Amino acid sequence: MKHTLFKPPLVTAIAVLLAVTTTFTGGTAQASPLSNTEAFLRASFTNGQFVAGFTPGKPDFGFSLEALLQRKVLGETADTLEPAVKYLLTSTAQTGTVSNPNGYLFNSGKLRLGLAGKWAFVSSILKAGNGNTRRQIISAALSKVDGSGDVAPDAGANTYDRAWLILGLAANDRARQAVTLATNLASHQLADGGFNDGFTLGSSSSDGTGITLQALAAARGLATQSQRRTLNASIDKAVAYLNKAKEGDHFSNYGDYDLNGTAYAAMGLKSVGAQVGSIQNWIKSKLASDGGLQTPWSGGTGDIYATAQGATALLGQSYAGLLPKAGQSQGGTR
């Protein structure tokens, strides 16, 4: 979800220190140094269920799904994640179903492809017990893919929609469809090597390029040798774009540093085997005392939306690296 077009109100969270012992990074458990960040995110959930959007009290489901994913990455245990997992992932009253499309995965009865892909990805990583619904949602999403293997034009999909759908397919044993969709996504690359943010269609962005790189990396680990050549060519151009667009050790937007865009770019670069230590250190420098990540407009306190998208990058990891075949997607066979 693109957020940098908005400057959200200041967020004050209760810093509830939580003993966190592990962080999930592609199936490997290790010590987590960021219990305060996990506590910040945990406290940002209303009734333990969702992150409110720009309308107080109403969920922003895109950010909620990513915040839930960050909490898992930061090492939170299943019992404390359960209220959010039930509300966001397993409750069909919230998600809707193909036969009753009245939940947040639908808009006026039409499946929201990017959000469905994100939901399927997060469901897989958190091993949510929603297998039947997930299979139906994935099938409904794939019905929007045309004979070329790309999302049909009338589906209205943007860069983020395609990238999240690829990640969702890759996480749910739909390798062939994920790779085909990824090779089509590569064809939407702009002349400078980047990808747009889904809003300003003719311009590349760090976040649009970062999420796309993660999708391409996930697909590359599942691709044939011939398909990898196509994906690698696109990946190389996207990495070159990010290296050129980077301002020292971060990315900017609208005249300010862009925390979310930097985090997404860092995850994209990490997913294809690039070094991201300096960017990771810059993100660490934006940690507020309350455990959240600061933005230019958060007044020195943590911003919920930035932290909901930045904690994985703070650990030097990527979403693609959470997939079972992370060893292939992080570096791949070239």
C-alpha positions, -999 to 999 in steps of 0.1 A, spaced: 0 0 0 13 34 -10 13 58 20 36 86 12 9 107 -4 -5 112 31 8 128 63 -10 109 91 -16 124 125 9 119 153 5 85 169 11 79 206 15 43 215 18 27 249 52 11 252 45 -23 266 77 -42 270 73 -77 259 98 -105 262 105 -115 226 129 -144 221 129 -151 184 124 -136 150 112 -155 120 135 -151 90 128 -177 64 123 -204 89 153 -196 111 149 -185 147 173 -160 161 174 -135 190 154 -103 184 168 -70 196 136 -51 189 111 -61 216 102 -24 220 93 -21 183 71 -52 186 55 -37 216 48 -5 197 31 -24 169 12 -46 193 -1 -16 211 -12 0 179 -39 -26 173 -74 -17 183 -87 -44 206 -58 -65 194 -75 -69 160 -66 -42 136 -47 -10 129 -70 20 125 -67 40 93 -69 77 88 -106 75 99 -103 69 137 -117 35 148 -120 21 113 -95 -5 101 -70 1 74 -68 -35 63 -37 -32 41 -16 -17 69 -32 -41 94 -20 -71 74 15 -58 71 16 -48 108 5 -83 117 33 -97 95 58 -75 111 48 -87 146 54 -123 134 87 -113 120 97 -96 152 91 -128 171 56 -125 187 40 -158 197 8 -173 183 -12 -167 214 -8 -129 214 -13 -128 176 -45 -148 178 -70 -119 180 -56 -102 149 -52 -135 131 -89 -143 137 -101 -109 128 -79 -103 97 -72 -138 83 -98 -164 94 -131 -145 100 -151 -147 68 -174 -121 83 -144 -97 79 -128 -110 47 -159 -120 28 -160 -151 6 -165 -158 -31 -202 -167 -25 -207 -138 0 -184 -110 -12 -192 -85 15 -159 -83 34 -128 -62 30 -113 -84 3 -140 -72 -20 -152 -38 -32 -188 -37 -44 -186 -75 -49 -154 -73 -69 -123 -90 -56 -95 -65 -46 -66 -84 -62 -36 -68 -44 -53 -70 -10 -63 -106 -17 -27 -114 -26 -14 -98 5 -39 -116 26 -30 -149 10 7 -142 16 3 -133 53 -21 -162 58 6 -186 45 34 -171 66 13 -171 97 -1 -206 89 -36 -193 94 -64 -219 95 -83 -206 65 -73 -231 38 -107 -235 22 -114 -198 20 -78 -191 8 -81 -216 -20 -114 -200 -32 -99 -165 -30 -68 -175 -49 -89 -192 -76 -110 -161 -79 -79 -140 -83 -65 -163 -110 -98 -160 -129 -88 -123 -135 -56 -134 -153 -60 -135 -191 -46 -158 -217 -13 -140 -218 -7 -147 -181 -12 -111 -171 -39 -95 -151 -68 -86 -175 -70 -49 -182 -106 -46 -169 -94 -58 -135 -78 -24 -129 -46 -39 -113 -16 -16 -105 20 -24 -97 13 -32 -60 -17 -54 -70 4 -75 -93 34 -77 -69 13 -88 -40 -6 -113 -60 27 -128 -72 39 -130 -36 5 -146 -25 7 -171 -53 43 -180 -46 35 -185 -9 5 -208 -17 20 -234 -41 10 -216 -73 45 -215 -88 36 -216 -125 11 -188 -122 34 -167 -100 62 -170 -125 41 -162 -155 26 -132 -138 61 -120 -128 74 -122 -163 44 -101 -174 50 -77 -145 86 -72 -158 71 -60 -191 56 -30 -172 91 -18 -162 98 19 -171 126 32 -192 148 41 -162 146 6 -148 121 13 -120 85 6 -115 57 31 -107 39 33 -73 5 25 -88 -5 62 -86 20 82 -106 21 58 -135 48 74 -157 74 78 -129 94 52 -110 94 51 -72 115 34 -46 85 16 -30 70 5 -62 104 -8 -74 110 -24 -40 78 -44 -38 82 -55 -74 118 -67 -68 105 -89 -40 78 -103 -63 104 -110 -91 128 -125 -65 100 -148 -52 92 -159 -88 128 -163 -98 133 -190 -72 105 -210 -89 113 -203 -125 129 -223 -153 163 -213 -166 147 -195 -196 123 -177 -174 151 -167 -150 169 -149 -178 138 -127 -183 135 -120 -146 172 -114 -141 173 -88 -168 144 -69 -152 159 -73 -117 193 -60 -128 177 -29 -143 156 -23 -112 186 -26 -89 205 -1 -111 175 23 -108 175 21 -70 212 25 -68 210 57 -89 179 70 -71 193 64 -36 204 96 -17 234 83 2 217 56 24 180 63 20 153 75 -5 133 107 -5 98 118 -17 81 152 -18 112 169 -4 115 147 28 131 114 35 108 85 27 109 59 55 84 35 39 99 39 4 134 33 19 121 2 37 105 -13 6 136 -5 -15 158 -22 12 136 -53 12 137 -54 -26 174 -51 -27 179 -77 0 156 -102 -18 179 -102 -48 211 -106 -29 223 -69 -27 240 -55 3 217 -33 24 237 -27 55 240 10 51 203 14 44 194 -8 74 216 13 96 198 45 84 164 29 92 178 20 126 187 57 131 150 65 128 139 44 157 121 66 183 123 60 220 88 44 219 100 17 195 84 30 164 100 43 133 99 81 128 87 100 97 93 136 89 58 145 103 57 123 134 74 148 157 101 124 170 77 97 179 70 64 161 46 64 131 24 34 131 22 32 93 59 35 88 66 8 114 39 -14 99 59 -15 67 95 -10 80 102 -35 107 113 -63 84 138 -40 67 149 -29 102 160 -65 107 178 -65 73 152 -90 59 126 -90 31 91 -104 26 104 -126 -2 129 -141 24 100 -154 44 90 -178 17 99 -215 22 124 -213 -8 140 -182 5 174 -195 -3 165 -195 -40 147 -161 -40 175 -143 -20 202 -145 -46 188 -172 -69 204 -191 -97 216 -168 -123 
